[in-house]
Amino acid sequence: MELLIQALAEVTDKCPQDPFVPEWICIQSRGMKQWISLELAKIRGISARLNFLFPGDLIQHFLEQQHPDRRVLDMDALVWAVYARLDDYPPGPHLAPLASYYETDATGRKQMQLARQIAGVLDDYQVYRPDMLLNWEKSGPQQHPENPTEIWQSWLWRKIVSTSRTTSLPLVMKDLVAAAAKIHCQTCPAGSVCSGCRLCHPCFCPCFQHWTQRCFYFF
């Protein structure tokens, strides 16, 4: 990892661009963001103008360039969508076990906290388990029908996508790939970096493949 961060420091130092334009670094976890920032600060004496994005954020960027009117379910939208379902009273049979955590909290803080945690899991599924979400949307057979967690998660996901005005990320994968190829990544800064994104689903690989002309990869 020490060799990779040294190479990353050299790449970002050589990028000929406006010093006020941030470097784009695609990461897989918040821990990676903290580690890269600290290590670059040790090497260069400062860690600045770094714009960290998760794979889903970067891929959604491609789609918005070609289809600005088409919104994809992001983390913020998922939080409120989950909160709305948790707000149903009385809670349905699928969410009844979850209600015991927050139903006695009159402030609503526990409900929002739980909504954020669930939304974070579903948002990760959009990047790392899109095939599972598509199967849920089609009401296909569950991978683990005996697992109570998958039962309520699949029910909740179908409720969200059926009532949302936005589209789930897995459902627009073909458009994402086409958008990435068409714009040739010109909206991404030269020398953008994709670091440590080893666990992305294979369906996202075509997007990153079209990005290679302006991107350095560090795995």
C-alpha positions as CSV (number, residue, x, y, z in Angstrom):
1,M,0.0,0.0,0.0
2,E,2.9,2.3,0.7
3,L,4.1,2.0,-2.9
4,L,0.6,2.7,-4.2
5,I,0.2,5.8,-2.2
6,Q,3.6,7.1,-3.3
7,A,2.6,6.5,-6.9
8,L,-0.7,8.3,-6.2
9,A,1.2,11.3,-4.8
10,E,3.4,11.5,-7.9
11,V,0.4,11.3,-10.3
12,T,-1.6,14.0,-8.5
13,D,1.5,16.2,-8.4
14,K,2.0,16.0,-12.2
15,C,-1.5,16.7,-13.3
16,P,-1.4,20.0,-15.3
17,Q,-4.5,21.8,-14.2
18,D,-5.9,24.7,-12.4
19,P,-4.7,24.5,-8.8
20,F,-8.2,25.4,-7.7
21,V,-9.8,22.4,-9.5
22,P,-10.0,19.4,-7.2
23,E,-8.6,16.0,-8.0
24,W,-11.2,13.3,-8.4
25,I,-10.5,10.2,-6.4
26,C,-13.0,7.3,-6.5
27,I,-12.9,5.2,-3.4
28,Q,-14.7,2.3,-1.9
29,S,-14.9,3.3,1.8
30,R,-14.7,6.2,4.1
31,G,-11.8,4.6,5.7
32,M,-9.9,4.7,2.4
33,K,-10.7,8.4,2.2
34,Q,-9.2,9.1,5.6
35,W,-6.1,7.0,4.9
36,I,-5.4,8.6,1.5
37,S,-5.8,12.1,2.9
38,L,-3.4,11.4,5.8
39,E,-0.8,9.6,3.7
40,L,-0.8,12.3,1.0
41,A,-0.4,15.0,3.7
42,K,2.7,13.1,5.1
43,I,4.3,12.8,1.6
44,R,3.5,16.3,0.3
45,G,3.1,18.3,3.5
46,I,-0.5,19.1,2.7
47,S,-3.6,17.3,1.5
48,A,-5.9,19.6,-0.4
49,R,-8.3,20.0,-3.4
50,L,-9.3,16.3,-3.2
51,N,-12.8,15.4,-4.2
52,F,-13.6,11.8,-3.0
53,L,-16.4,10.0,-4.7
54,F,-17.9,6.6,-4.2
55,P,-18.4,4.4,-7.4
56,G,-22.2,5.1,-7.3
57,D,-21.6,8.9,-7.2
58,L,-19.2,8.7,-10.1
59,I,-21.4,6.5,-12.3
60,Q,-24.4,8.7,-11.6
61,H,-22.3,11.7,-12.8
62,F,-22.0,10.0,-16.2
63,L,-25.8,9.5,-16.5
64,E,-26.6,13.1,-15.5
65,Q,-24.3,14.4,-18.3
66,Q,-26.5,12.7,-20.9
67,H,-29.8,12.6,-19.1
68,P,-30.0,15.6,-16.7
69,D,-33.8,15.1,-16.3
70,R,-33.4,11.5,-15.2
71,R,-32.8,11.0,-11.4
72,V,-31.4,7.9,-9.8
73,L,-32.1,6.8,-6.3
74,D,-29.3,8.3,-4.2
75,M,-28.5,8.1,-0.5
76,D,-30.6,11.2,0.4
77,A,-33.7,9.9,-1.4
78,L,-33.3,6.5,0.1
79,V,-33.1,7.9,3.6
80,W,-36.5,9.7,3.3
81,A,-38.1,6.8,1.4
82,V,-37.1,4.4,4.2
83,Y,-38.2,6.9,6.8
84,A,-41.6,7.2,5.2
85,R,-42.1,3.4,5.3
86,L,-41.0,3.2,8.9
87,D,-43.5,6.0,9.6
88,D,-46.4,3.8,8.6
89,Y,-48.7,3.1,11.5
90,P,-49.3,0.5,12.5
91,P,-46.2,-1.0,10.9
92,G,-46.8,-3.8,8.4
93,P,-45.9,-7.4,9.3
94,H,-42.5,-7.1,7.5
95,L,-41.3,-4.1,9.5
96,A,-43.0,-4.9,12.8
97,P,-39.7,-6.3,14.3
98,L,-37.9,-3.1,13.5
99,A,-40.6,-0.9,15.0
100,S,-39.7,-2.1,18.5
101,Y,-36.5,-0.1,18.2
102,Y,-38.0,3.3,17.6
103,E,-41.7,3.3,18.4
104,T,-41.2,4.4,22.0
105,D,-39.0,7.4,21.0
106,A,-41.2,10.4,20.7
107,T,-38.4,12.6,19.3
108,G,-38.1,10.5,16.1
109,R,-34.3,10.4,16.4
110,K,-34.1,6.6,16.6
111,Q,-36.4,6.3,13.5
112,M,-34.2,8.6,11.5
113,Q,-31.1,6.8,12.7
114,L,-32.5,3.5,11.6
115,A,-33.6,4.9,8.3
116,R,-30.1,6.1,7.6
117,Q,-28.6,2.8,8.4
118,I,-31.0,0.9,6.2
119,A,-30.7,3.4,3.4
120,G,-26.9,3.0,3.6
121,V,-27.2,-0.8,3.2
122,L,-29.6,-0.5,0.2
123,D,-27.4,2.1,-1.4
124,D,-24.4,-0.3,-1.1
125,Y,-26.6,-2.9,-2.7
126,Q,-27.1,-0.7,-5.8
127,V,-23.3,-0.8,-6.4
128,Y,-22.2,-4.2,-5.1
129,R,-25.4,-6.3,-5.5
130,P,-27.4,-4.8,-8.4
131,D,-28.4,-8.2,-9.6
132,M,-30.1,-9.0,-6.3
133,L,-32.0,-5.7,-6.3
134,L,-33.2,-6.3,-9.9
135,N,-34.4,-9.8,-8.8
136,W,-36.3,-8.2,-5.9
137,E,-37.9,-5.6,-8.2
138,K,-39.2,-8.4,-10.4
139,S,-40.5,-10.3,-7.3
140,G,-38.2,-13.1,-8.2
141,P,-37.2,-16.0,-5.9
142,Q,-35.2,-14.9,-2.9
143,Q,-31.6,-16.2,-2.6
144,H,-32.1,-17.0,1.0
145,P,-35.9,-17.4,1.6
146,E,-35.3,-18.6,5.2
147,N,-33.5,-15.4,6.1
148,P,-35.9,-12.9,7.8
149,T,-33.6,-10.0,6.9
150,E,-33.8,-10.6,3.2
151,I,-37.6,-11.0,3.5
152,W,-38.2,-7.5,4.9
153,Q,-35.4,-5.9,2.9
154,S,-36.8,-7.2,-0.4
155,W,-40.3,-6.1,0.6
156,L,-39.1,-2.6,1.6
157,W,-37.1,-2.2,-1.7
158,R,-40.1,-3.1,-3.8
159,K,-42.2,-0.5,-1.9
160,I,-39.6,2.2,-2.4
161,V,-39.1,1.7,-6.1
162,S,-42.8,1.3,-6.8
163,T,-43.6,4.7,-5.2
164,S,-40.5,6.7,-6.0
165,R,-40.3,9.2,-8.9
166,T,-36.6,8.3,-9.3
167,T,-35.1,5.1,-10.8
168,S,-32.9,2.5,-9.1
169,L,-29.3,2.5,-10.3
170,P,-29.3,-1.2,-11.5
171,L,-32.3,-0.5,-13.7
172,V,-30.5,2.1,-15.8
173,M,-27.2,0.3,-16.2
174,K,-27.4,0.2,-20.0
175,D,-28.0,3.9,-20.1
176,L,-25.1,4.5,-17.8
177,V,-22.7,2.5,-20.0
178,A,-23.9,4.3,-23.1
179,A,-23.5,7.7,-21.4
180,A,-20.0,6.9,-20.2
181,A,-19.0,5.9,-23.8
182,K,-20.7,8.9,-25.5
183,I,-19.2,11.7,-23.4
184,H,-15.7,10.1,-23.4
185,C,-15.3,11.2,-19.8
186,Q,-14.5,14.8,-20.8
187,T,-16.3,16.1,-17.8
188,C,-13.8,14.3,-15.5
189,P,-10.6,16.1,-14.6
190,A,-7.5,14.8,-16.3
191,G,-5.6,12.4,-14.0
192,S,-8.7,11.3,-12.0
193,V,-7.9,8.3,-9.8
194,C,-9.8,5.1,-9.0
195,S,-8.3,3.7,-5.9
196,G,-9.2,0.5,-4.1
197,C,-12.5,-0.2,-5.9
198,R,-12.0,-4.0,-6.1
199,L,-15.4,-5.1,-5.1
200,C,-17.6,-3.3,-7.7
201,H,-20.0,-5.5,-9.5
202,P,-18.8,-6.6,-13.0
203,C,-21.7,-4.7,-14.6
204,F,-20.0,-1.4,-13.7
205,C,-16.7,-2.4,-15.4
206,P,-17.8,-1.0,-18.9
207,C,-18.2,2.5,-17.3
208,F,-14.7,2.4,-15.8
209,Q,-13.4,1.0,-19.1
210,H,-14.5,4.1,-20.9
211,W,-12.9,6.2,-18.2
212,T,-9.4,4.8,-18.7
213,Q,-8.3,7.5,-21.1
214,R,-8.3,10.1,-18.3
215,C,-8.0,7.9,-15.3
216,F,-5.2,6.1,-13.3
217,Y,-6.1,2.9,-11.4
218,F,-4.7,1.9,-8.1
219,F,-6.0,-1.4,-6.7
